Amino acid sequence: MSKDKILTKAIAEEFLKDEDSVDLTSFTSIEDAAAQALSQHQGWLYLAYLTSLSDKAAEALAQHKGVLNLSDKAKEPVGRARKRLAKKKG
């Protein structure tokens, strides 16, 4: 049985300083604060192995302006958050 590997704010900040320092593909869940930090990143975010994220994390990632590669389980909540954000703006 595998255990969740959590992407923390500290790890996200390390990635933001040096993208080569952290392999984002190894994480299966993400803290809200980490998602908020990564949402400010302008480049590619490869989070294809996330299996769980909160609504708050989904909303943060929905604001990311670069390329966002997500697992199917993460795409749904982020997609819903993007729709909510679009309704608020429009």
C-alpha atoms as an extended CHARMM CRD file, in Angstrom:
* protein
*
        90  EXT
         1         1  MET       CA              0.0000000000        0.0000000000        0.0000000000  PROA      1               0.0000000000
         2         2  SER       CA              1.5030000000        3.3270000000       -1.0190000000  PROA      2               0.0000000000
         3         3  LYS       CA              1.4820000000        6.4130000000        1.1430000000  PROA      3               0.0000000000
         4         4  ASP       CA              0.7070000000        9.9250000000       -0.0760000000  PROA      4               0.0000000000
         5         5  LYS       CA              3.7060000000       12.0810000000       -0.7670000000  PROA      5               0.0000000000
         6         6  ILE       CA              2.6830000000       15.6300000000        0.1060000000  PROA      6               0.0000000000
         7         7  LEU       CA              3.9100000000       18.6930000000       -1.7460000000  PROA      7               0.0000000000
         8         8  THR       CA              4.4060000000       21.2560000000        1.0230000000  PROA      8               0.0000000000
         9         9  LYS       CA              4.8190000000       25.0180000000        0.8340000000  PROA      9               0.0000000000
        10        10  ALA       CA              8.5270000000       24.6750000000        1.6420000000  PROA      10              0.0000000000
        11        11  ILE       CA              9.0230000000       22.2450000000       -1.2480000000  PROA      11              0.0000000000
        12        12  ALA       CA              7.0270000000       24.5010000000       -3.5910000000  PROA      12              0.0000000000
        13        13  GLU       CA              9.1840000000       27.4780000000       -2.6230000000  PROA      13              0.0000000000
        14        14  GLU       CA             12.3140000000       25.4260000000       -3.2740000000  PROA      14              0.0000000000
        15        15  PHE       CA             10.9480000000       24.5720000000       -6.7350000000  PROA      15              0.0000000000
        16        16  LEU       CA             10.1990000000       28.2480000000       -7.4250000000  PROA      16              0.0000000000
        17        17  LYS       CA             13.7980000000       29.1680000000       -6.6340000000  PROA      17              0.0000000000
        18        18  ASP       CA             15.2410000000       26.3820000000       -8.8000000000  PROA      18              0.0000000000
        19        19  GLU       CA             12.9390000000       24.2730000000      -10.9870000000  PROA      19              0.0000000000
        20        20  ASP       CA             15.5640000000       21.5380000000      -11.2710000000  PROA      20              0.0000000000
        21        21  SER       CA             15.7530000000       21.0860000000       -7.4970000000  PROA      21              0.0000000000
        22        22  VAL       CA             12.3870000000       19.3270000000       -7.1490000000  PROA      22              0.0000000000
        23        23  ASP       CA             10.6620000000       16.6420000000       -9.2130000000  PROA      23              0.0000000000
        24        24  LEU       CA              6.9920000000       17.5670000000       -8.9780000000  PROA      24              0.0000000000
        25        25  THR       CA              5.9540000000       14.2330000000      -10.4980000000  PROA      25              0.0000000000
        26        26  SER       CA              6.7040000000       12.4150000000       -7.2550000000  PROA      26              0.0000000000
        27        27  PHE       CA              3.8660000000       14.0460000000       -5.2820000000  PROA      27              0.0000000000
        28        28  THR       CA              0.3790000000       12.6160000000       -4.8770000000  PROA      28              0.0000000000
        29        29  SER       CA             -1.1760000000       15.4060000000       -2.7990000000  PROA      29              0.0000000000
        30        30  ILE       CA             -0.5990000000       19.1020000000       -2.2720000000  PROA      30              0.0000000000
        31        31  GLU       CA             -1.0470000000       21.5100000000        0.6240000000  PROA      31              0.0000000000
        32        32  ASP       CA             -3.2040000000       24.5790000000        0.0400000000  PROA      32              0.0000000000
        33        33  ALA       CA             -0.2540000000       26.9000000000        0.7050000000  PROA      33              0.0000000000
        34        34  ALA       CA              1.9030000000       24.9940000000       -1.7880000000  PROA      34              0.0000000000
        35        35  ALA       CA             -0.7690000000       25.2700000000       -4.4630000000  PROA      35              0.0000000000
        36        36  GLN       CA             -1.0410000000       29.0050000000       -3.7930000000  PROA      36              0.0000000000
        37        37  ALA       CA              2.7270000000       29.4160000000       -4.1400000000  PROA      37              0.0000000000
        38        38  LEU       CA              2.8620000000       27.3760000000       -7.3580000000  PROA      38              0.0000000000
        39        39  SER       CA             -0.0530000000       29.2960000000       -8.8550000000  PROA      39              0.0000000000
        40        40  GLN       CA              2.3030000000       32.2670000000       -9.2270000000  PROA      40              0.0000000000
        41        41  HSD       CA              4.7580000000       30.2450000000      -11.3310000000  PROA      41              0.0000000000
        42        42  GLN       CA              4.7620000000       31.3390000000      -14.9660000000  PROA      42              0.0000000000
        43        43  GLY       CA              6.0820000000       28.1290000000      -16.5180000000  PROA      43              0.0000000000
        44        44  TRP       CA              5.1610000000       24.4900000000      -16.8210000000  PROA      44              0.0000000000
        45        45  LEU       CA              3.8190000000       22.6290000000      -13.7840000000  PROA      45              0.0000000000
        46        46  TYR       CA              3.8290000000       18.8680000000      -14.1430000000  PROA      46              0.0000000000
        47        47  LEU       CA              1.5610000000       17.5720000000      -11.3790000000  PROA      47              0.0000000000
        48        48  ALA       CA              0.3010000000       14.5270000000      -13.2260000000  PROA      48              0.0000000000
        49        49  TYR       CA              0.3750000000       12.2270000000      -10.2140000000  PROA      49              0.0000000000
        50        50  LEU       CA             -1.7710000000       14.2700000000       -7.8250000000  PROA      50              0.0000000000
        51        51  THR       CA             -4.5530000000       12.0530000000       -6.5900000000  PROA      51              0.0000000000
        52        52  SER       CA             -6.0200000000       14.4320000000       -4.0350000000  PROA      52              0.0000000000
        53        53  LEU       CA             -6.3360000000       18.1510000000       -3.4950000000  PROA      53              0.0000000000
        54        54  SER       CA             -8.6730000000       20.3730000000       -1.5520000000  PROA      54              0.0000000000
        55        55  ASP       CA            -11.1000000000       22.8470000000       -3.0910000000  PROA      55              0.0000000000
        56        56  LYS       CA             -8.8050000000       25.6600000000       -1.9530000000  PROA      56              0.0000000000
        57        57  ALA       CA             -5.7960000000       24.0520000000       -3.6620000000  PROA      57              0.0000000000
        58        58  ALA       CA             -7.8630000000       23.5210000000       -6.8180000000  PROA      58              0.0000000000
        59        59  GLU       CA             -8.8450000000       27.2040000000       -6.8360000000  PROA      59              0.0000000000
        60        60  ALA       CA             -5.2220000000       28.2480000000       -6.4400000000  PROA      60              0.0000000000
        61        61  LEU       CA             -4.0400000000       25.9940000000       -9.2670000000  PROA      61              0.0000000000
        62        62  ALA       CA             -6.9140000000       27.2310000000      -11.4440000000  PROA      62              0.0000000000
        63        63  GLN       CA             -5.2660000000       30.6550000000      -11.3720000000  PROA      63              0.0000000000
        64        64  HSD       CA             -1.9760000000       29.3470000000      -12.7930000000  PROA      64              0.0000000000
        65        65  LYS       CA             -1.1840000000       31.1290000000      -16.0740000000  PROA      65              0.0000000000
        66        66  GLY       CA              1.3040000000       28.6430000000      -17.5320000000  PROA      66              0.0000000000
        67        67  VAL       CA              0.9640000000       25.0610000000      -18.7200000000  PROA      67              0.0000000000
        68        68  LEU       CA             -0.5970000000       22.8380000000      -16.0660000000  PROA      68              0.0000000000
        69        69  ASN       CA             -0.3630000000       19.0760000000      -16.5040000000  PROA      69              0.0000000000
        70        70  LEU       CA             -2.6800000000       17.3340000000      -14.0380000000  PROA      70              0.0000000000
        71        71  SER       CA             -3.9260000000       13.8380000000      -13.3310000000  PROA      71              0.0000000000
        72        72  ASP       CA             -7.5240000000       13.0710000000      -14.2520000000  PROA      72              0.0000000000
        73        73  LYS       CA             -8.4350000000       13.1850000000      -10.5560000000  PROA      73              0.0000000000
        74        74  ALA       CA             -7.0030000000       16.6990000000      -10.2380000000  PROA      74              0.0000000000
        75        75  LYS       CA             -8.3060000000       18.0020000000      -13.5810000000  PROA      75              0.0000000000
        76        76  GLU       CA            -11.9440000000       17.8110000000      -12.4830000000  PROA      76              0.0000000000
        77        77  PRO       CA            -11.7330000000       20.0130000000       -9.3670000000  PROA      77              0.0000000000
        78        78  VAL       CA             -9.3830000000       22.4820000000      -11.0830000000  PROA      78              0.0000000000
        79        79  GLY       CA            -11.7560000000       22.6550000000      -14.0610000000  PROA      79              0.0000000000
        80        80  ARG       CA            -14.7030000000       23.3650000000      -11.7570000000  PROA      80              0.0000000000
        81        81  ALA       CA            -12.6710000000       26.0640000000       -9.9960000000  PROA      81              0.0000000000
        82        82  ARG       CA            -11.7960000000       27.6700000000      -13.3460000000  PROA      82              0.0000000000
        83        83  LYS       CA            -15.4890000000       27.7890000000      -14.2540000000  PROA      83              0.0000000000
        84        84  ARG       CA            -16.3310000000       29.4440000000      -10.9140000000  PROA      84              0.0000000000
        85        85  LEU       CA            -13.5530000000       32.0010000000      -11.4130000000  PROA      85              0.0000000000
        86        86  ALA       CA            -14.7490000000       32.7460000000      -14.9530000000  PROA      86              0.0000000000
        87        87  LYS       CA            -18.2980000000       33.3510000000      -13.6720000000  PROA      87              0.0000000000
        88        88  LYS       CA            -16.9810000000       35.7590000000      -11.0290000000  PROA      88              0.0000000000
        89        89  LYS       CA            -15.0310000000       37.7200000000      -13.6560000000  PROA      89              0.0000000000
        90        90  GLY       CA            -17.7280000000       37.6960000000      -16.3050000000  PROA      90              0.0000000000
